């Protein structure tokens, strides 16, 4: 039970919070709090839609399988491979970041050495057993959550005692409105921050991946679906309020972590080293969770005929070793390429991952809408864990996801990610027509509505 909840937390709490939030703050100012709230509501509807389908049919392929079942094999093919693409892009950033983090203690060591170390470590964890993965993810996430709680509580203590951080900056809730107002860049700034904010929530859909291996999905999945989005929302929103109350948002530029400043003000010795432990833990946790999710998705797609059949091979402990191996190999190749990219590439990587994430969420919502339509026609029995609002709630979330994609295309900084996303979907379309559809039987296409 605790493993499933922490797997989703592990995916969604990491680089997006510890460093990515600085980019979102710079784009929207204090209004980023509202962006997190709105995006969190949309993600909650996605989670409930996925939870309803996962409780009804817990399978390894999760939303890739649901897209095939309710939208047709082409939708399942694109959804599954786009999710794998999402996991690789997100993990690439964290793998490279791990190498940078380790150079804090070993500045003379080559970065590639630490990249190899983390890939081998994550491969080993995922190769042992599902239980080993879940237990590792639980403790890694516990460290991250503990650091966030300590920062929030410590920050509140500083605010209540009127303590100011170094630099002569006045602390207080007045900082939320005292520097060009609560919305310094208006609606445009909020839209500009949307891609980074949605990127931060990416990975919560891994709850669906775990459904196929849960001992009691009907009990575990609803608890995880209901609790995880609320916890993540509280972590992000509370953190943003405390950060921008202690420091004027105009000085949170991402060049130095606000976490270091707050820990130092609290009198925590070696604050920078302590934060480095936290961000390393966050990186390992995210890479671990992404590798697990991508491996299980490849296994499920292979069963559907949407990936090579060798991905269905498993060890005696039930680990899909070919999928995990390919994921780690992709990280190794990508890490070499990513090492030459400047550090300011984060917004680009985040926006590309955002496109993939939102596409997967759109397929989850669309599958749920079709499922609800079949239920209303009497073709399927009513769900035991129904999403609030039914199909209407999913339609509202679809509208929000379309807005996110439109924002990626509108914003000059993220426009290239929209182009990459469109080219990716086009490539998958060609591959499906050439390599998959020709093998499909007529019955394979009967599930589309």
C-alpha positions, -999 to 999 in steps of 0.1 A, spaced: 0 0 0 27 25 10 48 15 -19 22 25 -45 16 59 -29 53 67 -27 60 55 -63 38 83 -76 53 108 -51 88 97 -62 80 105 -98 64 139 -92 87 153 -65 121 160 -79 139 183 -103 106 200 -110 103 213 -74 139 217 -62 151 236 -93 123 238 -119 101 259 -96 126 288 -100 119 290 -137 81 290 -130 85 317 -104 105 338 -128 79 335 -155 47 342 -134 58 357 -101 37 349 -70 8 341 -94 25 308 -100 7 296 -69 -26 298 -88 -10 280 -117 -1 251 -94 -36 250 -80 -53 250 -115 -28 224 -129 -32 203 -97 -70 202 -102 -65 190 -138 -41 163 -127 -65 152 -100 -92 146 -127 -67 126 -148 -58 105 -117 -94 98 -109 -101 88 -146 -71 65 -146 -80 51 -111 -115 42 -123 -100 22 -152 -72 7 -132 -95 -7 -105 -118 -21 -132 -89 -38 -150 -55 -37 -134 -29 -47 -161 8 -41 -166 2 -19 -197 -21 4 -178 -32 34 -199 -15 20 -230 -38 -10 -227 -69 12 -220 -62 33 -250 -61 2 -272 -92 -12 -256 -114 20 -258 -98 41 -286 -82 14 -309 -48 -1 -314 -33 29 -330 -41 51 -300 -26 24 -277 6 22 -298 11 60 -298 2 63 -261 26 36 -250 56 47 -269 50 84 -260 50 74 -224 83 56 -228 96 87 -246 84 109 -217 102 87 -192 134 87 -211 135 125 -216 127 131 -179 152 105 -167 179 120 -191 178 153 -172 181 135 -138 209 112 -149 230 141 -162 221 161 -131 233 133 -109 267 135 -124 268 173 -118 256 168 -82 284 143 -75 310 167 -87 302 189 -57 322 164 -36 345 151 -63 352 181 -86 381 164 -103 361 133 -113 347 129 -148 310 134 -150 305 103 -172 318 81 -145 289 91 -122 264 87 -150 276 51 -154 274 45 -117 238 57 -114 226 37 -144 242 5 -131 226 12 -96 191 18 -110 194 -12 -133 204 -34 -103 175 -22 -82 150 -28 -110 165 -62 -118 162 -77 -83 124 -77 -78 93 -55 -77 95 -55 -39 131 -43 -39 122 -15 -63 92 -5 -42 111 -6 -9 139 15 -24 115 41 -38 97 43 -5 129 53 15 142 76 -13 109 95 -14 108 96 24 140 116 23 127 141 -2 94 145 16 112 150 49 134 178 33 103 196 20 84 193 53 115 206 71 118 235 47 81 245 50 80 242 88 113 260 92 102 287 68 70 292 88 90 294 120 112 321 104 80 341 93 64 338 128 96 350 145 102 378 120 136 365 111 150 378 78 173 358 55 208 370 46 210 397 20 189 423 38 156 410 24 125 416 45 105 384 52 67 384 54 35 376 34 38 411 20 64 398 -4 36 380 -23 21 414 -34 49 439 -26 70 435 -58 50 446 -88 19 429 -74 7 393 -72 5 389 -110 34 410 -123 33 395 -158 -5 390 -160 -21 361 -178 7 358 -202 31 351 -174 9 324 -159 6 307 -193 44 309 -198 49 291 -164 23 264 -173 48 241 -191 72 239 -162 44 235 -137 28 206 -156 62 191 -160 66 191 -122 34 170 -119 45 145 -146 49 109 -133 18 107 -111 3 84 -138 28 57 -126 2 47 -101 -16 31 -130 15 11 -140 17 -4 -104 -19 -16 -106 -10 -47 -124 13 -58 -96 -6 -46 -66 -19 -73 -42 -52 -57 -37 -58 -31 -65 -94 -24 -55 -82 -11 -22 -47 2 -29 -54 22 -61 -83 43 -48 -62 53 -17 -32 62 -38 -53 81 -64 -71 101 -37 -41 109 -16 -12 115 -39 -25 145 -59 -35 162 -27 -1 156 -10 18 168 -41 -4 199 -44 1 207 -7 39 202 -11 42 225 -41 17 252 -31 30 253 5 66 255 -7 58 283 -31 40 304 -5 68 300 21 96 306 -5 81 338 -19 72 350 16 108 346 29 124 360 -2 111 385 -28 103 365 -59 125 388 -79 157 373 -63 147 337 -69 165 333 -102 176 297 -100 213 305 -98 214 294 -62 188 272 -45 164 289 -22 164 257 -1 201 264 7 193 299 18 165 288 41 185 259 57 214 283 62 191 309 79 178 282 102 214 276 114 217 242 97 254 234 94 267 226 59 234 236 43 247 232 8 261 197 14 228 187 30 208 200 0 231 181 -23 222 149 -5 185 157 -10 188 165 -47 209 134 -53 182 113 -35 156 131 -56 174 123 -88 179 86 -79 143 83 -70 130 98 -102 153 78 -124 143 46 -105 106 53 -109 109 63 -145 129 32 -154 103 10 -136 74 27 -154 89 26 -189 99 -11 -184 64 -21 -174 49 -2 -203 72 -19 -228 62 -52 -214 25 -44 -217 29 -31 -253 48 -62 -263 18 -83 -251 -5 -61 -272 18 -66 -303 29 -29 -302 65 -36 -293 89 -65 -301 79 -98 -285 112 -102 -266 100 -74 -242 76 -100 -227 105 -120 -213 107 -119 -175 130 -132 -148 120 -158 -123 111 -129 -100 88 -114 -126 111 -86 -137 108 -77 -175 146 -76 -179 148 -67 -217 126 -36 -211 147 -25 -182 180 -31 -201 168 -11 -231 157 18 -209 191 19 -192 209 17 -226 188 46 -238 198 66 -208 235 58 -214 234 70 -250 213 101 -241 235 110 -212 265 112 -234 247 135 -258 231 156 -230 265 162 -213 274 187 -241 242 207 -237 244 239 -216 227 240 -182 200 264 -194 185 236 -215 162 227 -186 132 247 -199 136 229 -233 138 194 -217 109 202 -194 87 215 -222 94 184 -244 86 162 -215 55 183 -209 42 176 -244 47 139 -240 31 140 -205 1 159 -216 -4 136 -246 -5 106 -223 -30 124 -201 -52 132 -230 -53 96 -240 -62 86 -204 -90 111 -204 -102 101 -239 -102 64 -229 -122 72 -198 -148 92 -218 -153 63 -242 -156 39 -212 -182 61 -196 -201 62 -228 -202 24 -230 -213 23 -193 -242 48 -201 -252 26 -230 -254 -5 -207 -225 -22 -225 -204 -23 -193 -214 -25 -156 -210 6 -134 -176 12 -119 -168 6 -83 -145 36 -81 -162 63 -102 -144 95 -112 -161 127 -99 -182 142 -127 -179 112 -149 -173 120 -185 -180 157 -179 -150 160 -155 -128 143 -181 -140 167 -208 -131 197 -186 -96 182 -180 -93 176 -218 -99 213 -224 -72 222 -199 -47 198 -216 -54 213 -250 -47 247 -235 -13 234 -222 -4 222 -257 -15 254 -273 7 273 -247 37 252 -257 32 263 -293 25 300 -284 55 305 -260 87 312 -280 108 294 -254 88 262 -256 77 263 -293 105 239 -304 91 213 -280 57 216 -297 75 210 -330 94 180 -316 62 166 -302 43 169 -335 72 153 -353 73 125 -327 36 117 -332 41 118 -370 70 94 -367 49 70 -346 21 72 -372 45 62 -400 60 34 -379 26 21 -370 14 21 -406 45 4 -419 55 -20 -391 24 -27 -370 -8 -23 -389 2 -48 -416 5 -75 -389 -28 -66 -373 -59 -88 -378 -93 -73 -385 -104 -81 -349 -76 -58 -336 -95 -28 -348 -129 -36 -335 -124 -20 -301 -123 16 -314 -154 37 -308 
